[in-house]
Structure formats: C-alpha cells, structure tokens
Amino acid sequence: MTEPILILLALAAGACVSLWFLRRARAERRRAEEFRQQREQLAQQIRAAEQYVAHIAQSVVQAAASEAQTGRPYQLDSAIPPQLAHTQLANGLTALANQVRSAITMTGRLAQNAAEEQLTQVWAETERQVAQARQESVDTARAAVRAFASSTVHRAAKLSSTISAGVRRHVSDDAYATLVEMDHLAQQMLLTASGYGVLAGDKLSRRWPATTLTDVVRTAMGRVEGYQRVQHTDLESFAVRSRSVEAVVHTLAVLLDNALRYSPPNALVHVSLEHGANAAFLVVDDAGLRMEDERLTWAREVMSGEQRDDITRLGAYPQTGLRVASVLAHQYGFRVELTAPNLYGGTRAIIVLPQELLTTPGPSRPVSAQSLPTARKATAPPAPGRPRSRRPRP
C-alpha cells in the first residue's frame, strides 16, 4: 500500500518538475524573443540616430552654403525619426538639433554683420575716393576757368585802355563813335569774363574810390547792351565805399542785363533809390514778362546761397549772372531781393546796401561818367566804365 502511494507521489513530483521546466523554458523563450526585439529596436534606433546625425551634419554644410550664396537664413529640418520617438536619445538629438540651428543662426548673423561692416567700409572708402576725385575735378575746372577768365579780363582791359586812348585822340573825327562802341563791347566782355572768374573763386580786380550811386548806375549801364532804355533818377545822396564799388557795379550790371533781355525792345528799365533807416535800396524795375513762380523760387534760392552750383554744374547753356551776384553779395555784405510782379507787371530786383557800405559824397569826387555810344563828341567823355575827375560843384 505504501509503495503505490510513493510511486504516485514520485510521478506527481516529476510531473510538477516537468511542468515547471516547461514553463521556465517558455518564459526563457519569451524573454529571448523580447531581448531579440529590443536588440532589433535598438539597432534600428542606432541606425536612425546615425542617419539623423548625418542629416544634421549635411544640413550644416547646406546652411553655410545657402547663407553664403543668398544671405538668407537656412531652415534646418530637425524632425525626429519615428524610431526614436519618446526616447532619451530623441531628447538628446533634439537638443543637438537646436544647438546646431542656433549655431547656424549665430554664424549667419556674424557673417552677415561682418559682411555688412566690410561693405560699409568699402562703401565709405568708395565715397571718399569719389568725393576726392570730384573735388579734384572741381578744383581743376575752377583753376582752368579762373586762368582763362583772368587772361580774358587782362586782355580786355588792355584793349579797353588802348581804345580809350584812341577815343581821346579821335574825339572830333568820324572814328570816335566807332571807338566808343568798341570800348562798350570790351566792357561787356569784361563783365562776362570777370563773372566767370568770380564763380571760379577769383576776386574782382578793378579798384574804385568812393563813388556816388549815380555814377555806380552809369558805370553799370556802360557794361550792358541796350543801356539807352535804362532810366534813372538822381542818386547823388549816397556814395558806395571804395572796397564795395566794383561788386555793386557788377551786380547792378547783371540785374540791368537781365531786365533788358527779358523786356520788350521798346520798353524802359527804371532804376530808383529808396531810403531806409539802416540801408539804401537800389531798385531795378522792368516791364517784361513777370518771372514765373518756379523760376522766381530758383532765383531766390540762388541769391540766398541755398542753391549755389559749382563751376562744373552750370550746364551746356550756363546762366551765370545771378550766381555771380549771389557770390558778390555774400562776399561784400549786401543782398539782392527779387519780387514779381511789380508796378509795370514785370520783375523788381532790389540791391539792399547796408549803412556800413555807404558814405556821404564829398564836395569833390570822381565819377564814372562813362561815354555811352550816343554821347556827343563835343563833350569828349571817356570810354564806358572808366572814371574821370570833375571839378567841385559851385
């Protein structure tokens, strides 16, 4: 009885052991399968990580090349592969991608800043060289114009002196009127040439004693064509101080020339004098077409010095008169005002002479009394623009 029980117990124990080993084998197989799957998954993750890292490295090169060529920031593709989703490796690679993106951005900004700084330096140097070349060309042009104007003024002055001597010798014969007209043309040449000299930085060469405004007006008339149409009142109450006479004469000649040119052939130009508390106003009125608003604005800007073009920007048909008047007014301390329309429907020009440029005429003073081409031979006056002395009034 005991043996069967022992046998049964032995068989049961063996069955249990067999079942335990069977279950243990199955568990081992499942664990081995899990290890195999984990190994494959890990291998896939490693391959994905390697590919992703290679992709980032390649993107860095592309980013550098793109920014170097286009100057635009490169958008780095940092999408994590699905094999690495929700892993610590994914977090590390994401951090790496962000660092690469930041490095690319910073590198691009540094490169852009360096390029902009270099471009700024190159541009500044280019501007400096252009300005230097421009200044050299202006200086060369001014020197050439100044030399030409000075030579022309010198020769025209010698011509006028020679003609004046001939006028005095031929005062009573038929050559007188021709010589006076030639001297008048020489005075116009001097006006034009000395104007170019002023624009080129030269100084007026003629010197005068203190001169009454009447003689200033007559001298200016002797330098313009069509002076017969200029009418002026008695202007003996003031004289211009010596240092400013030629500048005022030249400026008035410019204004008279403009007034005569832009007036009808039979219209008169009126010169008058108005008194102020601290200045005298030499007024030139013409009866021509009133200056257009745009042109008047330009002329006022020129006279104020806001628009004073250099000698190389006068254009193919330079209008130098007002520019010369502006320079002289600035140098000698008077000013020129332009208004339109005036009483005659034309343009009014006013030379404002401050008190420091004026003096009271003395009992004996030189006058210009230039010989205009219609002057009578019997009076034997000198050529236009040349002073003579006269006796004091009784």
RAJOSUL-V490813 format. One record per helix or strand of 3 or more residues. SS is the DSSP state (@ for helix, = for strand). FROM is the first residue (numbers start at 0). LEN is the number of residues. If there is no record, write none. Layout:
[[SS;FROM;LEN] [SS;FROM;LEN]]
This chain:
[[@;1;69] [@;81;3] [@;87;82] [@;174;25] [@;212;9] [@;226;3] [=;229;3] [@;241;20] [=;268;7] [=;278;7] [@;292;12] [@;310;3] [@;320;12] [=;334;6] [=;346;8] [@;354;3] [@;376;3]]
